[in-house]
Structure formats: structure tokens, C-alpha cells
Amino acid sequence: DLNYNFFKKSKFGKNKYIYLQHSPLSLTKAYNHNAFYHFDAIQAIHTFHVEEIKKFQKSGKKIKSFRSKYKVIEKINTSEKNYSFPFDVMIAPTWSTNFYNYNFYELINKLKSEKISFFLRPHPMSIKKKEFDFNFLKQNNIIIDTSTKLDFSKARNLISDYSGIFIEFMFKTGKIPYLINSKEKILNKLDTKEQTFEEVIRINICNPINYKDISNYDFKNRLKKEKYFNKEEITKYFF
């Protein structure tokens, strides 16, 4: 949102403003409509980004693009298949959704009843906006991970929603995560109807869970029979 918040382009000198991706999500839906319009260049880490930047350019915006690897992936820890994980599941949703509603408490109760070990890794914006009740988490002895470094060696699998973390998890581990169909985060009110990168992956590979039916989902047996997929189904899109 350069120029639309307290981050303004300098009026002095010939500075260039370059956007580097911190998430594999598409540049639509999860970002405000004009979020990238004042950048001079945008990094494209996969083919969907290239097409989205072309649309920005067609709208008259003088934005350059450059293709490069998603370096964030290289910094994420993971583990070997036979590794003994400290936890069964990491819960890591995005922010600005209804993830922390009644169904969240149902999810917690479900995992506890099946004796599945887990911890919560909330999005920093969820903490800032107080989207969940810290007292509830403390009372129920729920472990919270607020570390800046993402580490997939802490848990065998992932529970998420529309967060870009699920793509990173699949890219690194080759496992299919548990994706929940909670309310999708759509910040772009003028969103186009084209499928985003994350929608393609969710629909074609992940088979998301209806959040309202979470208490009936068999996490225990699913964990015993971990599902892997051909990583080429994701890596083929990346540069």
C-alpha cells in the first residue's frame, strides 16, 4: 500500500521502490486493490504473478517486473521423513478472517479429545488486532509460537486456512496439509474472477475441510496415513 498509508514515496532524488514477495499468494484478493500501483518494480516468484503484473501494466501503471526465486523458501527449516516431530500439528491461520470463531474452539477440543499434540502459530496481525482470546489459550495450556523464524520441523503436519504458509509447507515437505474452508480473506474489493494461485492448489490437491464439520473430522487416522503428492504440481509454477 505504498503511498496509501504512512509509507510515502520520497519527493527528493530518483529513488526506486521495489516490492519483494514475502508470501507466495497471488497479488489479488489478499491485498488491497491499489497495493502495488506505486512501486517501480515487483518481484514475480511464479507464473501467476507474471500475469497479474501484466494486468497492472495494462491499466496504465508504469510497473516493471522481474522473475526470481522465492528466497524465503530456502530459510524455512524442515526435516527428513523419519524425523520424530515434537508436535503432531501446527495451527497457522492467516488474519482478517473468521478463523477464531466458535469452530476454532471446536477444533481445539477435537484435537485434545484425539490426543493430538499441537501448538498455535498466529499471524502477527491477528495478535495486533486481538482476534483471539489469550486468556482462553492460557487456561487451556495451549502453546503459542510467536518466533520470527518459520520451522516445519516442529510439527508433522499443518492446519491452516487461506494463509500462504500452506503453499510453503507443501513446497518444502511434499505433504498435503489440513486446509479449512473458513471465511476467505479478501481485501481487494474490486477483485477479478480469475482463479488465484492459491485457489488452484487448494482445489486441485488439498480437498479442504468444511469448518462447520470440524468436530466430525478424523484427524487421528489421517495423521497415521499421511498423504504426499508430486511436488512438481507446485514447483512447476515457481521460478
C-alpha positions in Angstrom: 0.0 0.0 0.0 2.8 2.4 -0.8 1.6 6.0 -0.8 -1.8 4.9 0.7 -0.5 4.8 4.3 2.4 6.4 6.3 4.9 4.8 3.8 5.2 7.5 1.2 7.5 7.8 -1.9 10.2 10.4 -1.4 9.8 13.6 -3.4 13.6 14.1 -3.4 16.0 12.3 -5.6 15.4 9.5 -8.1 14.6 6.7 -5.7 13.2 3.4 -7.0 10.7 1.3 -5.0 10.9 -2.4 -5.5 8.5 -4.9 -3.9 9.9 -8.2 -2.8 7.5 -11.0 -2.1 7.1 -12.2 1.4 4.4 -14.7 0.5 3.5 -17.0 -2.4 -0.1 -15.7 -2.5 -1.4 -14.1 -5.7 -1.3 -10.3 -5.9 -5.1 -10.1 -5.9 -7.7 -10.8 -3.2 -5.4 -10.8 -0.2 -4.1 -7.3 -0.9 -5.9 -4.0 -1.3 -6.8 -3.0 -4.9 -4.1 -0.4 -5.2 -1.5 -2.0 -3.0 1.2 -2.3 -5.7 0.4 0.6 -8.0 3.1 3.0 -6.8 6.0 0.6 -6.9 8.5 0.9 -9.7 9.2 -2.9 -9.9 7.6 -6.0 -8.5 9.2 -9.4 -8.0 7.4 -12.3 -9.6 8.2 -15.7 -8.0 5.7 -17.7 -10.0 3.8 -17.6 -13.3 0.6 -16.3 -11.7 2.5 -13.2 -10.5 3.7 -12.5 -14.0 0.1 -12.5 -15.4 -1.1 -10.3 -12.5 1.6 -7.7 -13.0 0.8 -7.6 -16.8 -2.7 -6.6 -15.8 -1.3 -3.8 -13.6 0.7 -2.6 -16.6 -2.4 -2.7 -18.9 -4.2 -0.4 -16.5 -1.6 2.3 -17.3 0.7 1.7 -14.4 4.4 2.0 -15.2 5.5 -1.0 -13.2 8.3 -3.3 -14.2 8.5 -6.9 -13.2 11.4 -9.3 -12.7 11.4 -13.0 -12.3 13.5 -14.6 -9.5 13.4 -17.4 -6.9 11.3 -17.2 -3.8 14.3 -16.9 -1.4 12.1 -17.2 1.7 11.6 -20.9 1.0 15.3 -21.5 1.5 15.3 -20.2 5.0 12.4 -22.4 6.3 13.6 -25.4 8.3 12.2 -28.8 7.6 13.1 -32.4 8.4 13.5 -35.9 7.0 10.6 -38.3 6.7 11.7 -40.5 9.6 12.2 -37.5 11.9 10.5 -37.6 15.3 8.4 -34.4 15.5 7.9 -32.6 18.8 4.3 -31.9 17.8 1.7 -33.6 15.6 0.2 -30.4 14.2 1.0 -26.7 13.8 -2.1 -24.5 13.6 -1.2 -21.4 11.5 -4.1 -19.4 10.0 -4.0 -16.0 8.3 -5.5 -12.8 9.7 -8.7 -10.8 9.0 -10.9 -13.9 8.7 -13.4 -15.7 11.0 -10.9 -18.5 11.8 -11.1 -17.7 15.6 -14.8 -18.1 15.9 -16.8 -20.9 17.7 -15.4 -23.5 15.3 -11.8 -22.7 16.5 -12.8 -23.9 20.0 -14.4 -27.0 18.4 -11.1 -27.6 16.6 -9.1 -27.3 19.9 -11.5 -29.7 21.7 -11.3 -32.2 18.8 -7.5 -32.3 18.8 -7.4 -32.7 22.6 -10.0 -35.5 22.5 -8.0 -37.4 20.0 -4.8 -36.7 22.0 -3.1 -34.9 19.1 -0.3 -32.6 20.2 -0.4 -29.2 18.7 0.6 -25.5 19.0 -0.7 -22.3 17.6 1.4 -20.0 15.4 -0.9 -16.9 15.0 -0.3 -14.3 12.3 1.3 -11.2 13.8 -1.6 -9.1 12.6 -4.0 -11.4 14.5 -2.1 -10.6 17.7 -2.1 -6.9 16.9 -5.8 -6.9 16.2 -6.6 -9.1 19.2 -8.5 -11.6 17.0 -8.3 -14.4 19.6 -8.6 -14.7 23.4 -5.2 -15.1 25.1 -6.8 -16.0 28.4 -8.6 -18.9 26.8 -5.3 -20.2 25.4 -3.6 -19.9 28.8 -6.4 -21.6 30.6 -6.3 -24.5 28.2 -2.5 -24.7 28.2 -2.2 -24.1 24.5 1.3 -23.4 23.4 1.8 -20.3 21.2 4.7 -19.9 18.8 5.5 -16.2 18.0 9.0 -16.7 16.7 10.1 -14.8 13.6 11.6 -17.9 12.0 9.3 -20.4 10.4 10.2 -24.0 11.3 8.4 -27.0 9.8 10.5 -29.4 11.8 8.4 -28.6 14.9 5.3 -30.4 13.7 4.4 -33.4 11.4 1.6 -31.5 9.6 -0.2 -28.2 9.3 -3.7 -26.9 9.9 -4.3 -23.6 8.0 -6.9 -21.7 6.0 -6.0 -19.2 3.3 -2.6 -18.4 4.6 0.4 -18.6 2.2 2.1 -20.8 4.7 0.2 -23.8 3.3 1.9 -23.4 -0.1 5.3 -23.1 1.6 4.6 -26.2 3.7 3.7 -28.2 0.6 6.7 -26.9 -1.4 9.1 -27.9 1.4 7.6 -31.2 2.7 5.6 -32.7 -0.2 2.8 -33.3 2.3 -0.9 -32.4 1.9 -1.9 -30.1 4.8 -5.3 -29.8 6.5 -6.9 -26.8 4.9 -10.1 -25.3 6.5 -12.8 -23.5 4.5 -13.2 -20.6 6.9 -14.0 -17.2 5.6 -11.6 -16.2 2.9 -9.5 -13.1 3.4 -10.4 -10.7 0.5 -9.0 -7.2 0.9 -9.4 -6.3 -2.7 -13.0 -5.2 -3.1 -12.6 -4.9 -6.8 -11.3 -8.5 -7.1 -11.3 -10.2 -10.5 -12.9 -13.5 -11.1 -9.8 -15.3 -12.4 -8.6 -18.2 -10.2 -5.6 -17.3 -8.0 -2.6 -19.5 -7.5 -3.7 -20.5 -4.0 -7.2 -21.4 -5.3 -5.7 -23.7 -7.9 -3.6 -25.5 -5.3 -6.4 -25.8 -2.8 -9.0 -27.2 -5.2 -6.7 -29.5 -7.2 -4.6 -31.0 -4.4 -5.8 -30.3 -0.9 -9.5 -31.1 -0.6 -10.3 -28.5 2.1 -12.4 -29.3 5.2 -15.7 -27.6 6.0 -15.0 -25.7 9.2 -18.6 -26.3 10.5 -17.9 -30.0 10.3 -14.6 -29.9 12.1 -15.8 -31.9 15.1 -16.5 -34.8 12.8 -13.2 -34.8 11.0 -10.9 -37.8 11.8 -7.5 -36.2 12.4 -6.1 -39.2 14.2 -6.4 -41.7 11.3 -5.5 -39.0 8.8 -2.2 -38.4 10.7 -1.5 -42.2 10.7 -1.9 -42.2 6.9 0.0 -39.1 5.8 -0.7 -38.1 2.2 2.1 -37.0 -0.1 1.8 -35.6 -3.5 4.0 -35.0 -6.5 5.8 -31.7 -5.6 6.1 -30.9 -9.3 2.4 -30.0 -9.1 3.5 -26.9 -7.2 7.2 -26.3 -8.1 6.3 -26.1 -11.9 4.8 -22.7 -11.3 7.8 -21.2 -9.4 11.0 -19.7 -11.0 
